[in-house]
Amino acid sequence: MSGPFDGRSPQPPWLDEEFLTPEFCVNPYRLYGRLLDDAPVAWSDKARAWLVCGFDDVVAGLSDVRLSSGRRIPALASALSPEARERDARALDCMARMMAFRDQPSHTRLRKIVSRAFTARRVADLEHQVQELVDTLVGRFPRDGAFDLVAALTFPLPALVICRLLGIPEERLTDVRRWSDAVVALLSSAVMTDDHADQARVAVEEADAYIRSLVDARRAEPQDDLLTAIARTGVDGDSLSPDEITAMVILLFFAGFETTEGLIGNGVLALLADDGPRQSLAADPELAPAVVEEVLRFDTSVHRQSRIAVTPLTISGVDIEAGDPVLFMIGAAGRDPRRFQRPDRFDPHRPDAGNVGFGHGIHFCLGAPLARLETRIALATLAKGRYPLHSAGQPTYGTLLAVRKPSALPVTLA
């Protein structure tokens, strides 16, 4: 793995002083702005990777076959100690089996099988259930005093939806979150650590045992749920192996609610910060889809996608060597002034709308329709609510690089 020390690219002296600090985790957009202005492709020693920030470069890179998804887990695991790589090999193998970490033709095979189960009709049929869930959760908001919107809405809504979709009992919600959080901590941190790998191993072992028991039950007594469809779906005589089913379901756990949780929370914060869009949405619920797309640009929940260079290539004049990790900074791309006018302004009416919040190319998020549905209903319901939300303090954030979401969002009802 090479870096800028060989003269291929300047490394801004301020980059690693500001990158991945507590201040960056609260507000990464100041640093993104500096990178977009001065070094849209730059090496970070902290992340041990190239950071690519420009919108056009991110779009092009996410569909560039010279950049591999399938080599990411071995590359990321190189940061672990030899003992952890051996001890946690099962967890790493599970990650490597996930569709998100596969290249063609393996990725195409997995996506083709699961897409037969994850249909647009199945998602569309959830609209009424999602609205009922939102109404129930909002109806439980305390009328007096501050409360945490993450605990009250942004976590339970997508978590309950994905559990219902898969057919997982709601009493296992705590386990699902624990398993998902452990996997996300391993995959979404800037650098893998032994502690993260150990926690992921425990989570994968527990989740695997539970998922296999559910799959056995579904095969004996099929249900009208996604887990039954995944367990029974085959294409041209092909179907998912038990290990692939476990990897797929764990992927759906964190893709199904971790990122949607952040998208709803970030959307609420954008609307709380500016009465104009909130009032527009309250007056015209048909604006909700545009609001969701603007959240995906302005403050999306997925802030980076990683790849490994398979061959040497050049991005915006910077030479990348084979084997180099490349982080496509989706959060920065949404604020690129070369693509968007007044990029730091939240404007659902903007004429230059667009985003790469769900990725691009063959790895475009399979669950995008579901995330859009949940976020649209949640934001529209809150905007037109009888008791408008008001901020009751600063939100707090974790230290993940790939996923940006409030871990606590204090609010009150007027």
N, C-alpha and C positions, 0 to 999 in steps of 0.2 A: 504494500500500500504506500502510495507516495503522497506528498503534500507540497505546499508552495515553496518549501525550502529549496527546491531544485530550480527555481526561477521561472516556473511556468505561469505563475499568477501572483500578484501582490496579495499579501494577507493583511487586511486592515488592522493596524495595531490596536484599535478599540474593539474589534469584533469579540474576541474571547473574554475581554474585560466585562462586556455587557451581556453576552449571550448566556442563556440558561441561569441567570441570576434570579433571585426572588422578584426583583423589579421587572425583569423580562417576563416572568410567568404571569404577573398581574397585567402587564401591558406590553406585548411584544411589538406593537406597531411602530414605536419610535425607532427601534433597531431595524425593523423591516424597511422603514423609510430611508434610513441611512444606507442600507445595503442596495436598495433600488436606485438610489442616486449615485453612489460611489463604487459599488462592487456587487453587481447583480449576480455574479458567479464568484464565490470566494471559498477558501478552505478554512475550516474550523478545527483546531487541534482538540477542542473540548468534545466535539461530536465525532472527530476522526472521519470527517466526510466533507464533500463539497456541498455548499448551500447554493441552490439555484432559485432565484426569486422572481424573475420577470414572467409575466403572464404568458407570453408567447413561448418562452423557453420551457415553462412548466407543461403547457399543453402538448408541445412537440415531444418533450422528453418522456411523458407518461405513455406515449404510444410508439416509442422508438425501440425497435427490436434489438438494438445494440445494448440496451439496458435491461438487466434481468431482474425479475421478481423472485425466481426460483433459487437464486444464489444468496438471497438476503439472510436467511436463518444461519447458515454456516458462517457467513461473514460477521453477523452480529455476535454469534457465539464465540468468535475468536477473542472477544474481550473477557470471557470467563476464564477462570483457572482450569487447568486440566482436570482437577478433581471434580469441579462442578460440571464440566462437560460430560464426564463419565456418570456422575451421580444423577444428573438431571437429563440424561439422554432421552428418556421417554417423553418428557415434556417438549424437548426440542424437536423430536420426531413428530409429535402431534402438531406443532406449529408448522413444520415443513410440509405436512400433508394438507394444510388448509389451502383452499382455492386461491386465496389472496397471495400466497407465497409459491405459486406454481407458474411456470411458463407453458407456452404451447408445446406439444399438443395436450399435455396433462391438464392444463387449465381449461382448455376448450371442452375436454371430456367431462370434467367435474361440473362446469357451469351448465353444460347441456343437460346433464342428468338432473341437477337440482332446480334448474329453471322450469322444468316440467312440473315441479311441485310448488315452486314459489311463483304462482301465476298472477297476472294482473287481476283476474277475476277474484282470486282469493283475497287479495289486498283490498279491492274495491268493496267486497262484501263486509269488510271490517269497519267501514265508515260509521255506520250506526252504532256499533259497539264502542268505537273510539269516542264518539260524541257523548255517549252515555257515561263512559268512564271519566271524561273530562268534567262533565256536569256533576258527577258524584264527588270527585276530588275537590272541585271548586266549592261545592256546597259544604264541604267540611272545613273550609278556611275559617280560622277564628276571627270573629268580628272585632275583637279588642286586642291591642298589643301586637308586637312584632312576631313574625314567624318565619321559618325557613322555607322558601318556595321549592328548594331542591327536595327536601323531605316531603313536602306537601303535594308536589305536582311533577316537577321535571324528571325525578327518578321514577316514582311509581307508575306514571302513565306508560312510558315505553317499555318498562320492565313487565308490567301486567299484560301489555299487548303481546309481547313476544312470547311470554309464557302461555297465554291463551292460544296463540297461533300454533305453537308447538304442541300444546296439550299437556303442559307441565302444571301440576297443581300449584295454586297460589301460595300454599304454605311452604313451598320450597323456594320462595322468592329470595329469602336471605342467603340461601346456599348458592343460588344462581348468581347473585351479585358478588358474593365472595369469590367464587370461581372466576367470574369475568374480570373482577378487579385485579386478581393475581396475574391473569394472562395479559391484560392491558398494561400493567406495570412493567412486565417483561418486554413487551413488544413496542410500547409507546415511549419509553424513556430514551434519552439521547444515547446512552450506552448501557448495554446489559450489565447487570451485576450478579454476583454469586447469590446474594440474598434473594433477588428477584427470581432467579432461576429455581432456587429451592422452593420458594412459595408457589411458583407455577407448577412444579412437579407435584406437590401435594394436591393442588387444585385439579390438575388433569387426572390424577389417579382417582380422586373422589368423583369427579364428573363422569369419567369413563365408566366406572362401576354403575353409577346411577343411570346413565344414558343406555347402556347395554341392557339393563333390566327393563327400562321403558320400551326399548325396541323389541325385546322378546315378547312383552305383553301386547304390543301393537300387532305383531305378526300373528299372535294367537287370537286376538280380538281387535281387529282394525277399528279405528276411530276416524271421524272427519276432522283431522288435524294435520298440520304440516309434518310432524314427526312420522306419522303413518305413511304419508306420501313419500317422504325421503327414504324410509325403510323399504318401501315396496316399489319405488320408481326404478325403471330400467330403460335404457335406450339401446336398441339393436342387440338385445341380449346382455348388455352391460349393466351393472348396478354398483352401488357403493359397498366397499368392504366394511366390516365392523370398525376398523380403525379410521376409515374415511368418514363414516357416519359420525363418530365421536368428534373428529376434527371439524366437520361441517357444523354440527350443533353448537360446539363451543364458539366457533366463528360467528354463528348467528346470535349467540348470547351477547357478545360484546358489540358486534356490528348492529345488533337489533336495538340495543338500548343505551350503551355508553355514548355513542355519537349523537343519537337523537336527544338524549338527556341534555347534552351540551348545546345542541342546536336550539332547543326550546329555551333553555336558560339564557343563551346569548341573545336570542330574539327578544325575550322579555327585557333584558338590559338595554337593548337598542331602543325599544319603545318607551321605556321609562326615562331615557335620557333626552327624548325629543317628543313633545306633545303633538307636533304636527302629524307625523305618520300614525301615531296612536289614534288621534281624533279622526284622521282620514279612514283608518281601518274600521273604527267604530261606526262611522257613517256609511261605509260601503264595504260590507263583508266580502264582496267580489274582489277586493284588492288583496285578499289574503295570499293567494298564490304569488303575487309579485312581491309581497312582504317577505315571504319565505325565501324567494330567490335572492333578494337583497341581503338577507341575513347570511345566506350561503356565500355571498361575496364579501360583505362587510366584516363579519365576525363568525366565520364558519367554525364548526367544532373539530374538523380534521385539518390540522395545520401542516402536516408534511406527509409525503409518500416517499419511500426510499427505493432505490434501485442499485444494482451493482453493474458497473461497466463491463461488458463482455469483451469488447474490442476498444482500441483507442478511438476517441471521438473529440470533437470540438464543440463547445457550447458558448455562444457569444464571444468567440475569439479566445476562449480559455481551453487549453488542452487537458483532456481527461484521459488517464491511462487505464488499460485493462486491469480490472480488479479494484478500482477505486469505488468507494461508496459515494452515492449521489443522493442528496436529500432535496426533493422538489418541494419548495416551501409554499404550499397552497395558501396559507394565511397571508403571506407577502404578496402573492400573485393577485389576490383580490384587491390590493391597494396600489397596484401599479399605475402611476400617472400616465404612462404611455398608452394604457388601454382604457382608463376610466377618467373622466373629468371629475374634479373635486372628489378624489377617491376616499377621503376621510369623512365624507358626509354620507349619512344613512338616508337614502332617497329611493323609495320603492317606485317612483315615477321616472327614474332616470332613463334617458333615451339610449344610453350605451350599456344597458343591462347585460349581464352575463356573469358566469362564475365557473369555477372548476372544483366546487365544494365536494362533489361526489366522485372526483377523479376524472379520468379520461381514458379512452382506448378500451382494450379488452377487459381491463380491471375496473371499469365503471361500476359503481356500487349497485349490486343486485337489489338491495333493499331501499334504493332511492325513493320509489313510489310510496313505500310505507312511511319512511321518515318524513317525506313531504306532507303526507296525509295527516300524521299526528301533529306535526308542527303547525300546519295550517289551522287545524281545528282548535288546538290549544291557544294560539295567539289570537284568533278571531273571537273565541269565547271570552278570553280575558279582556280584550279591547272593548267589547260591548257589555261587559259585566256591570251589574248594578252598583257594585262597590269597586271602583278603580284601585289598582295597586299603586302604592307609593314606596319608594326606597326607604329602608330603615337602617341603612348602613352600607358599608362597602362590601361587595362580594369577596369571597376568598377563592383561591385557585390552588390546585396541586402543582406538581413539578414536571408533569408529563410534557414531552415535546410534541408528540403526534396528535394528542387529543386536548383541545382547549374547552373546558367546561367549568362553571362555578361549582365548587364543592360545598359552598353555602351561599345563599342569596337571601339576605334578610329584607322582608317587606312588611308593609301594613296595608290594611284596607281603609279607604277613606269613608 
